[in-house]
Amino acid sequence: MSPAPYRVHKLIQDLMKDPAGQAAFAGNPEPAFEAHGLTEAEKVLLRDGSPAALDQLGVHPNLQMKYGRLRIPPGSPPPPGGGPLAAYLDRLEGC
């Protein structure tokens, strides 16, 4: 695995273990990006957060779904269209 996917995977996995970090990340992801040593190109793709951008980074599909949930502030209503889970299931149907 190249360094980029490792850094991104580590960011997502660390945030999934830290509820306070998740809330902070949803409000402002920049400190977490800096703490994990992400490059500017990686930050741009993560800010985009689309499946295509995450694919470009080499993020595993399960972590893509988790990343989508991390970007939603706690207590927010679900996004229209079903959010990251619906997008993930749509992508699986195409396989």
C-alpha distances in whole Angstrom, upper triangle without the diagonal:
4,7,8,7,7,10,11,11,12,15,16,16,18,20,21,22,25,27,29,26,25,29,28,25,27,30,28,24,24,24,21,19,21,20,16,17,15,16,19,18,15,19,20,18,18,22,22,20,21,19,19,18,15,14,14,11,9,11,11,15,16,15,17,20,20,19,22,24,23,25,28,30,32,35,35,36,33,32,34,33,31,28,25,25,28,25,23,25,27,23,23,27,26,23
4,6,6,7,9,11,11,13,15,16,17,19,21,22,23,25,28,29,25,25,28,27,24,26,29,26,22,22,23,20,17,19,19,15,14,13,13,16,15,13,16,18,16,17,20,21,20,21,19,18,16,14,14,12,10,9,11,13,17,18,16,17,21,21,19,22,25,23,24,28,30,32,35,35,36,34,32,34,33,32,29,25,27,29,26,24,27,28,24,25,28,27,25
4,6,5,6,9,10,10,12,14,15,16,18,20,21,23,26,26,23,23,26,25,22,24,26,24,20,19,19,17,14,15,15,11,10,10,11,14,13,11,14,16,15,15,19,20,19,20,20,19,17,15,15,13,10,10,12,14,18,19,16,17,21,20,18,21,23,22,23,26,28,30,34,33,35,33,32,34,33,32,28,25,27,29,27,25,28,29,26,27,30,29,27
4,5,5,6,9,10,11,13,14,15,17,19,20,22,24,25,21,21,24,23,19,21,23,21,17,17,17,15,12,14,14,10,10,8,8,11,10,7,11,13,11,12,15,16,15,17,16,16,13,11,12,10,7,8,9,12,16,17,14,14,18,18,15,18,21,19,20,23,25,27,31,30,32,30,28,31,30,29,25,22,24,26,23,22,25,26,23,24,28,26,25
4,5,5,6,8,10,11,12,14,15,16,18,20,22,24,20,20,23,22,19,21,23,21,17,18,18,15,13,15,15,12,12,10,12,14,12,9,12,14,12,11,15,16,14,15,14,14,12,9,10,10,6,5,6,9,12,13,11,12,15,15,13,16,18,17,18,22,24,26,29,28,30,28,27,29,28,26,23,19,21,23,21,19,22,23,20,21,25,24,22
4,5,5,6,9,10,10,12,14,15,17,18,21,22,19,19,22,22,19,21,23,21,18,18,18,15,13,15,14,10,11,10,12,16,15,12,14,17,15,14,17,19,17,18,17,18,16,13,13,13,10,9,9,10,14,14,12,13,17,15,14,18,19,18,19,23,25,26,30,29,31,29,28,31,30,28,25,21,23,25,23,21,24,26,23,23,27,26,25
4,6,5,6,9,10,10,12,14,16,17,19,20,16,17,20,19,16,18,21,18,14,14,14,11,9,11,10,6,7,7,10,13,13,9,11,14,13,12,15,17,15,18,17,18,15,13,14,14,10,11,10,12,16,16,12,14,17,15,13,17,18,16,17,21,23,24,28,28,30,28,27,30,30,28,24,21,23,26,24,22,25,27,24,25,29,28,27
4,5,5,6,9,10,11,12,15,16,18,19,15,15,18,17,14,16,18,16,12,13,14,10,9,11,11,8,9,8,10,12,12,8,9,12,11,9,12,14,12,14,14,15,12,9,12,12,8,9,7,10,13,13,9,10,13,12,10,13,15,13,14,18,20,21,25,24,26,24,24,26,26,24,21,17,19,22,20,18,22,23,21,22,26,25,24
4,5,5,6,8,10,11,13,15,17,18,15,15,18,18,15,17,20,18,15,16,16,13,12,14,13,10,12,11,14,16,15,12,13,16,14,11,15,16,14,16,15,16,14,11,12,13,10,9,7,8,11,10,7,9,12,10,9,13,14,13,15,18,20,21,25,24,26,24,24,26,26,24,20,17,18,21,19,17,20,22,20,20,24,24,23
4,5,5,6,8,10,11,12,15,17,13,14,17,17,14,17,19,18,14,15,14,11,11,13,11,8,11,11,14,17,17,13,14,17,16,13,16,18,16,19,18,19,17,14,16,17,13,13,10,12,14,13,10,13,15,12,11,15,16,14,16,19,20,21,25,25,27,26,26,28,28,26,23,19,21,24,22,20,24,26,23,24,28,28,27
4,6,5,6,9,10,11,13,14,11,11,14,13,10,13,16,14,10,12,11,7,8,10,9,6,10,9,13,15,15,12,12,15,14,11,13,16,14,17,17,18,16,13,16,16,13,13,11,13,15,14,10,12,14,11,9,13,14,11,13,16,17,18,22,22,24,23,23,26,26,24,21,18,20,23,21,20,23,25,23,24,28,28,27
4,6,5,6,9,10,12,14,11,9,13,13,10,12,15,14,11,13,13,10,10,13,12,10,13,12,15,17,17,13,13,16,14,11,13,15,12,15,15,17,15,12,14,16,13,13,10,11,12,11,7,9,10,7,6,10,10,8,11,14,15,16,20,20,22,20,20,23,23,21,17,14,16,19,18,16,20,22,20,21,25,25,24
4,5,5,7,9,12,14,11,11,14,15,13,15,18,17,14,16,16,12,13,16,14,11,15,15,18,20,20,16,16,19,18,14,17,19,16,18,18,20,18,15,17,19,15,15,12,12,13,11,8,11,12,9,9,13,12,11,14,16,17,17,21,22,24,22,23,26,25,23,20,17,17,21,20,18,21,23,22,22,26,26,25
4,5,5,7,10,11,9,9,13,13,11,14,17,16,13,15,13,10,12,14,11,10,14,14,18,20,21,17,17,20,19,15,18,20,17,20,20,22,20,17,20,21,17,17,15,15,17,15,11,14,15,11,11,15,14,11,14,16,17,17,21,22,24,23,24,27,27,25,22,19,20,24,23,21,24,27,25,26,29,30,29
4,5,5,7,9,6,6,9,10,8,10,13,13,11,13,12,9,11,14,12,11,15,15,18,20,20,17,16,19,18,14,16,18,15,18,19,21,19,16,19,21,18,18,15,16,17,14,11,13,13,10,9,12,11,8,11,13,13,13,17,18,20,20,20,24,25,22,19,17,18,22,21,20,23,25,24,25,28,29,29
4,6,7,10,8,7,11,12,11,12,15,16,14,17,16,12,15,17,15,14,18,18,21,23,23,19,18,21,19,16,18,19,16,19,19,22,20,17,20,22,19,18,15,15,15,12,10,12,12,8,9,11,10,8,11,13,13,13,16,17,20,18,20,23,23,20,18,15,16,20,20,18,20,23,23,23,26,27,27
4,7,9,8,9,12,13,13,14,17,18,16,18,17,13,16,18,16,15,19,19,23,25,25,22,21,24,22,19,21,23,20,23,22,25,24,20,23,25,22,21,18,18,18,15,13,16,15,11,13,15,13,11,15,16,16,15,18,20,22,21,23,26,27,24,21,19,19,23,23,21,24,27,26,26,29,31,30
4,6,5,6,9,10,10,12,14,15,14,16,14,12,15,17,14,15,18,19,23,24,25,22,20,23,23,19,20,22,20,23,23,26,24,21,24,26,23,23,20,20,21,18,15,17,17,13,13,16,13,11,14,15,14,13,16,18,21,21,22,26,27,24,22,20,21,24,24,23,26,28,28,28,31,33,32
4,5,5,6,9,10,11,13,14,14,17,15,13,17,19,17,17,21,21,25,25,26,23,21,24,23,19,20,22,20,23,24,27,25,22,25,27,24,25,21,21,21,19,16,18,17,13,13,15,12,10,13,13,11,9,13,15,18,18,20,24,25,22,20,19,20,23,24,23,25,28,28,28,31,33,33
4,5,5,6,9,10,11,12,13,15,13,12,16,17,15,17,20,21,24,25,26,23,21,23,23,20,20,23,21,24,25,28,26,24,27,28,25,26,23,24,24,21,19,20,19,16,15,17,14,11,13,13,11,10,13,16,19,20,21,25,27,24,22,21,22,25,26,25,28,30,30,31,34,35,36
4,5,5,6,9,10,10,9,12,10,8,12,13,12,13,16,17,20,21,22,19,17,20,20,16,17,20,18,21,23,25,23,20,24,25,22,23,20,21,22,20,16,18,17,14,13,15,13,9,11,13,11,11,15,16,20,20,21,25,26,24,21,19,21,24,24,24,27,29,28,29,32,33,34
4,5,5,6,9,10,9,12,12,10,13,15,14,14,18,17,21,21,22,19,17,19,19,15,15,18,15,19,20,23,21,18,22,23,21,22,18,19,19,17,14,15,14,11,10,11,9,6,8,9,8,8,12,13,16,16,17,21,22,20,17,16,18,21,21,20,23,25,25,26,29,30,31
4,5,5,7,9,10,13,12,11,14,17,16,17,20,20,23,23,24,21,18,20,20,17,16,19,17,20,22,25,22,21,24,26,23,25,21,22,22,20,17,18,17,14,13,13,11,8,9,9,6,6,10,11,15,16,17,20,22,20,18,17,19,22,22,22,25,27,27,28,31,32,33
4,6,5,6,7,10,9,9,12,14,13,15,17,17,20,20,22,19,16,19,19,16,15,18,17,20,22,25,22,21,24,25,23,24,22,23,23,22,19,19,18,16,14,15,13,10,10,11,8,10,13,14,18,18,19,23,25,23,20,19,22,24,24,24,27,29,29,30,33,34,35
4,5,5,4,8,8,7,9,12,12,13,15,14,17,17,18,16,13,15,16,12,11,14,13,17,19,21,18,17,21,21,19,21,18,20,20,19,15,15,16,13,10,12,11,7,7,9,8,10,14,14,17,17,17,21,23,21,18,17,19,22,21,21,25,26,26,27,30,31,31
4,6,6,10,11,10,12,15,15,16,18,17,19,19,20,17,14,16,16,12,11,13,12,15,18,20,18,17,21,22,20,22,19,20,20,19,16,15,15,12,10,10,9,6,5,6,5,8,11,11,14,14,14,18,19,18,15,14,17,20,19,20,23,24,24,26,29,29,30
4,7,9,10,11,13,15,16,17,19,18,20,19,21,19,15,16,17,14,12,15,15,18,21,23,20,20,24,24,22,24,22,24,23,22,19,19,18,16,14,14,13,10,8,9,7,10,12,12,15,16,16,19,22,21,18,18,21,23,22,23,26,27,27,29,32,33,34
4,6,7,8,10,11,13,14,16,15,17,16,18,16,12,14,15,12,10,14,14,18,20,22,19,19,22,22,20,23,21,23,23,23,19,18,19,17,14,14,14,11,9,11,10,13,16,15,19,19,18,22,24,23,19,19,22,24,23,24,27,28,28,30,33,33,34
4,6,6,6,9,10,11,13,12,14,13,15,12,9,11,13,9,8,12,12,15,18,19,16,16,19,19,17,19,17,20,20,20,16,16,17,15,11,13,13,10,8,11,11,14,17,17,20,20,19,22,24,22,19,18,21,23,22,22,26,27,26,28,31,31,31
4,5,5,6,9,10,11,10,12,11,13,12,8,11,13,10,9,13,14,17,20,21,17,17,21,20,17,20,19,22,23,22,19,18,20,18,14,16,17,13,12,15,15,18,21,20,23,23,22,25,27,26,22,21,24,26,25,25,29,29,28,30,33,33,34
4,5,5,6,9,10,10,13,13,16,14,11,14,16,13,13,17,17,20,22,24,20,19,23,22,19,22,20,23,24,23,20,20,21,19,16,18,18,14,14,17,16,18,22,22,25,25,24,28,29,28,24,23,26,28,27,27,30,32,30,32,35,36,36
4,5,5,6,9,9,12,13,15,12,10,14,14,11,12,16,15,19,20,22,18,17,20,20,17,19,17,19,21,20,16,17,18,15,13,15,15,12,12,15,15,17,21,21,24,24,23,27,28,26,22,21,23,26,25,24,28,29,28,29,33,33,33
4,6,5,6,6,8,9,11,9,7,10,12,9,10,13,13,17,18,19,16,15,18,17,14,16,15,18,20,20,16,16,18,16,13,15,16,13,13,16,17,19,23,23,25,25,24,27,28,26,23,21,23,26,24,24,27,28,27,28,32,31,31
4,5,5,6,9,10,13,11,9,13,14,12,13,17,17,20,22,23,19,18,21,20,17,19,18,21,23,23,19,20,22,20,17,19,20,17,16,20,20,22,26,25,28,28,27,30,31,30,26,24,27,30,28,27,31,32,30,32,35,35,35
4,6,8,11,13,15,13,12,16,17,14,16,19,19,22,23,24,21,19,22,21,18,20,18,21,23,23,19,20,22,19,17,20,20,16,17,20,20,22,25,26,29,28,28,31,32,31,27,25,27,30,29,28,31,33,31,32,36,36,35
4,6,9,12,14,11,11,14,15,13,15,18,17,20,21,22,18,16,19,18,15,16,15,18,20,20,16,17,20,17,15,18,19,16,17,20,21,22,26,26,29,28,27,31,31,29,26,23,25,28,26,25,29,30,28,30,33,33,32
4,7,10,12,10,10,13,14,13,15,18,18,21,22,22,18,17,19,18,15,17,16,19,22,22,18,19,22,20,17,20,22,19,19,22,23,25,29,29,31,30,30,32,33,32,28,25,28,30,28,27,31,32,30,31,35,34,33
4,7,8,6,6,10,11,10,12,14,15,17,18,18,15,14,16,15,11,14,14,17,20,20,17,17,20,18,15,18,20,17,17,21,22,24,28,27,30,28,27,30,30,29,25,23,25,28,25,24,28,29,27,28,32,31,30
4,5,5,6,9,10,11,12,14,15,18,19,18,14,14,16,14,11,14,15,19,21,22,19,19,22,21,18,20,22,20,19,23,24,27,30,29,31,30,29,31,31,30,27,24,27,29,26,26,30,30,27,30,33,31,31
4,5,5,6,9,10,10,12,14,17,18,17,14,14,17,14,12,16,17,20,22,24,20,19,22,22,18,20,22,20,18,22,23,27,30,28,30,29,27,29,30,30,26,24,27,29,26,26,30,30,27,30,33,31,31
4,5,5,6,9,10,11,13,14,16,14,11,12,14,11,9,13,14,18,20,22,19,17,21,21,17,19,22,20,18,22,24,27,30,28,30,29,26,28,28,28,24,22,25,27,24,24,27,27,24,27,30,28,28
4,5,5,6,9,10,10,13,14,13,9,9,12,9,7,11,11,15,17,18,15,14,17,17,14,16,18,17,16,19,21,24,28,26,28,26,24,26,26,26,22,20,23,24,21,21,25,25,22,25,28,26,26
4,5,5,6,9,10,13,15,14,10,11,14,12,10,14,13,17,18,19,16,15,17,17,13,15,17,15,13,17,19,22,25,24,26,24,23,25,25,25,21,19,22,24,21,21,25,25,23,26,29,28,28
4,5,5,6,9,11,13,12,9,10,13,11,11,14,14,18,19,20,17,15,18,18,14,15,18,16,14,18,20,23,26,24,25,24,22,24,24,24,20,19,22,23,20,21,25,24,22,25,28,27,27
4,5,5,6,8,10,9,5,7,10,8,7,11,11,14,15,17,14,12,15,16,12,13,16,15,13,17,19,22,25,23,24,23,20,22,22,22,18,16,19,20,17,18,21,21,19,22,24,23,24
4,5,5,8,10,11,7,7,11,10,9,11,10,13,14,15,12,10,13,13,9,10,13,11,10,14,16,19,22,20,22,20,18,20,21,20,16,14,17,19,16,16,20,21,19,21,24,23,24
4,5,9,12,12,9,10,13,13,12,15,14,17,17,18,15,13,15,15,11,11,13,12,9,13,15,18,21,19,20,19,17,19,20,20,16,15,18,20,17,18,22,22,20,23,26,25,26
4,6,9,9,7,8,12,11,11,14,13,16,16,17,15,12,14,15,11,11,14,13,11,13,16,20,22,19,20,19,16,17,18,18,14,13,17,18,15,16,20,19,18,21,23,22,23
4,7,8,6,6,10,11,10,12,11,13,12,14,12,8,10,11,8,7,11,11,9,11,15,18,20,18,19,16,14,16,16,16,12,10,14,15,12,13,16,16,15,18,20,20,21
4,5,5,6,9,10,11,12,11,13,12,14,12,9,10,12,10,9,12,13,11,14,17,20,22,19,19,17,14,15,14,14,11,9,13,13,10,11,14,13,12,15,18,17,18
4,5,5,6,9,10,10,9,10,8,11,11,7,9,12,10,9,13,14,13,16,19,21,23,21,21,18,16,17,15,15,12,9,11,12,8,8,12,11,9,12,15,14,15
4,5,5,6,9,10,10,12,11,14,13,10,13,15,13,13,16,17,16,19,22,25,27,24,24,21,19,19,18,18,15,13,15,15,11,12,15,13,11,14,16,14,15
4,5,5,7,9,9,12,12,15,13,10,13,15,12,12,16,16,14,17,21,24,26,24,24,22,19,20,19,19,16,14,16,17,14,14,17,17,14,17,20,18,19
4,5,5,6,5,8,9,11,9,7,10,12,9,10,14,14,13,16,20,22,25,23,24,21,19,20,19,19,15,12,15,16,13,12,16,16,13,15,18,17,17
4,5,5,6,8,8,12,11,8,12,14,12,13,17,17,17,20,23,25,28,26,26,23,21,22,21,20,17,14,16,17,13,12,15,15,12,14,17,15,15
4,5,8,11,12,15,13,11,15,17,14,15,19,19,18,22,25,27,30,28,29,26,24,25,23,23,20,17,19,20,17,16,19,18,15,18,20,18,18
4,6,9,11,14,12,10,14,15,13,14,18,17,17,20,23,26,29,27,28,26,24,25,24,24,20,17,19,21,18,16,20,20,17,19,22,20,20
4,6,9,12,10,10,13,14,13,15,18,18,18,22,25,26,29,28,29,26,25,26,25,24,21,17,19,20,17,15,19,19,16,17,20,19,17
4,6,8,6,6,10,11,9,12,14,14,15,18,21,23,26,25,26,23,22,24,22,21,18,14,15,18,15,13,16,17,14,15,19,18,17
4,6,5,6,9,10,10,12,15,15,17,19,22,23,26,25,26,23,22,24,22,20,18,14,14,16,14,11,14,16,13,13,17,16,15
4,5,5,6,9,10,11,13,14,16,18,21,22,24,23,23,20,19,21,19,17,14,11,11,13,11,8,10,12,9,10,13,13,12
4,5,5,7,9,10,11,13,15,17,20,20,22,22,22,19,19,21,19,16,14,11,10,13,12,8,11,13,12,11,15,16,15
4,5,5,6,8,10,10,12,15,18,18,21,21,21,19,18,21,20,17,14,11,11,14,13,10,14,16,14,14,18,18,18
4,5,5,6,9,10,11,13,17,18,20,19,20,17,16,18,17,15,12,8,10,12,10,8,12,13,11,13,16,16,16
4,5,5,7,9,10,12,15,16,18,17,17,14,14,16,14,12,9,6,6,9,8,7,10,12,11,12,15,16,16
4,5,5,6,9,10,13,14,16,16,17,14,15,17,17,14,11,8,9,12,12,10,13,16,15,15,19,20,20
4,5,5,7,9,12,14,16,16,17,15,14,17,17,15,11,8,11,14,12,11,15,17,16,17,20,21,21
4,5,5,7,11,12,15,13,14,11,11,13,13,11,8,5,8,11,10,10,13,14,14,16,19,19,20
4,5,6,9,9,12,11,12,10,10,14,14,11,8,7,9,12,12,12,14,16,16,18,20,22,23
4,6,7,9,12,12,14,13,13,16,17,15,12,10,12,15,15,15,18,20,19,21,24,25,25
4,6,9,12,11,13,12,11,14,16,14,11,10,13,15,14,15,18,19,19,21,24,25,26
4,6,9,7,9,8,9,12,14,12,9,10,12,15,15,16,18,20,20,22,24,26,27
4,6,6,9,10,11,15,17,15,13,14,16,18,18,19,22,23,24,26,28,29,31
4,6,9,10,12,16,18,16,14,15,16,19,20,20,22,24,25,26,29,30,31
4,7,9,12,15,18,15,14,16,17,19,20,21,23,25,26,27,29,31,33
4,6,8,12,14,13,12,14,15,17,18,20,21,23,24,26,27,29,31
4,6,9,12,10,10,13,14,15,17,19,20,21,23,24,26,28,30
4,7,9,7,7,10,11,11,13,15,16,17,19,21,22,24,26
4,6,6,5,9,10,10,11,14,15,16,18,20,21,22,24
4,6,6,10,12,10,11,14,15,15,17,19,20,21,24
4,6,9,10,7,8,12,12,11,14,16,16,18,20
4,7,7,5,7,10,10,11,13,15,15,17,20
4,6,6,6,9,10,11,13,15,16,17,20
4,6,5,6,9,10,11,12,14,16,17
4,5,5,6,9,10,11,12,15,16
4,5,5,6,9,10,11,13,15
4,6,5,6,9,10,11,13
4,5,5,6,9,10,11
4,5,5,6,9,10
4,5,5,7,9
4,5,5,7
4,5,5
4,6
4
